[in-house]
């Protein structure tokens, strides 16, 4: 929505980056859950009800953030989001 409103179009590169980041987030969540199960630790706090705990919200970010930065670096940030 931001790209459409700001640029009047959605660059294909931006869609690819978004898809890659979403996939990395899912993988991150699964990998971190696997590590937690292996260690016998599972955050079940009630800070965020219905979300499996506070740290579960960060699991996806641990993989998604570096994937996003790497994609923007590979494509060239200025190419995707000019000006």
Secondary structure per residue as TSV (DSSP state, phi and psi in degrees):
chain	resnum	aa	ss	phi	psi
A	1	X	-	360.0	-42.7
A	2	X	H	-60.1	-47.8
A	3	X	H	-62.2	-41.5
A	4	X	H	-64.4	-43.6
A	5	X	H	-71.0	-40.3
A	6	X	H	-81.1	-42.7
A	7	X	H	-102.1	-15.6
A	8	X	S	79.6	7.1
A	9	X	S	-161.2	166.4
A	10	X	-	-117.2	108.6
A	11	X	-	-61.8	141.8
A	12	X	H	-57.7	-38.3
A	13	X	H	-59.2	-38.4
A	14	X	H	-66.9	-37.9
A	15	X	H	-66.1	-40.1
A	16	X	H	-65.5	-42.8
A	17	X	H	-62.5	-41.9
A	18	X	H	-63.1	-42.4
A	19	X	H	-65.5	-43.6
A	20	X	H	-63.9	-39.3
A	21	X	H	-66.6	-40.0
A	22	X	H	-64.4	-41.8
A	23	X	H	-64.5	-43.7
A	24	X	H	-61.7	-36.7
A	25	X	H	-64.2	-42.9
A	26	X	H	-65.3	-42.8
A	27	X	H	-62.8	-43.4
A	28	X	H	-59.0	-43.2
A	29	X	H	-63.5	-43.6
A	30	X	H	-66.9	-42.7
A	31	X	H	-65.2	-45.3
A	32	X	H	-64.0	-38.1
A	33	X	H	-64.9	-38.6
A	34	X	H	-62.1	-44.3
A	35	X	H	-61.3	-43.6
A	36	X	H	-65.1	-42.0
A	37	X	H	-64.2	-40.4
A	38	X	H	-62.7	-34.3
A	39	X	H	-87.4	-8.4
A	40	X	T	74.7	22.5
A	41	X	-	-117.5	131.4
A	42	X	-	-143.6	121.6
A	43	X	-	-74.2	118.7
A	44	X	-	-126.3	37.7
A	45	X	-	-66.8	166.2
A	46	X	S	-107.6	18.2
A	47	X	T	-65.1	-42.5
A	48	X	T	-119.5	85.3
A	49	X	T	-56.7	136.0
A	50	X	T	83.4	2.5
A	51	X	T	-114.2	4.5
A	52	X	T	80.0	6.5
A	53	X	-	115.4	162.7
A	54	X	H	-65.9	-45.3
A	55	X	H	-69.1	-23.2
A	56	X	H	-63.8	-26.0
A	57	X	H	-71.9	-24.3
A	58	X	H	-88.6	-18.6
A	59	X	H	-56.3	-48.0
A	60	X	H	-65.3	-35.6
A	61	X	H	-65.3	-31.5
A	62	X	H	-61.8	-29.3
A	63	X	H	-99.3	-36.5
A	64	X	H	-69.9	-41.0
A	65	X	H	-62.4	-49.0
A	66	X	H	-64.5	-34.0
A	67	X	H	-65.1	-41.6
A	68	X	H	-62.5	-47.1
A	69	X	H	-62.6	-43.0
A	70	X	H	-63.3	-42.4
A	71	X	H	-64.3	-44.9
A	72	X	H	-62.8	-37.0
A	73	X	H	-68.3	-43.2
A	74	X	H	-65.9	-42.4
A	75	X	H	-78.8	-31.0
A	76	X	-	98.0	109.3
A	77	X	H	-54.6	-39.8
A	78	X	H	-67.2	-27.8
A	79	X	H	-68.1	-39.4
A	80	X	H	-81.6	-43.8
A	81	X	S	-126.6	77.7
A	82	X	-	-68.8	150.6
A	83	X	-	63.8	360.0
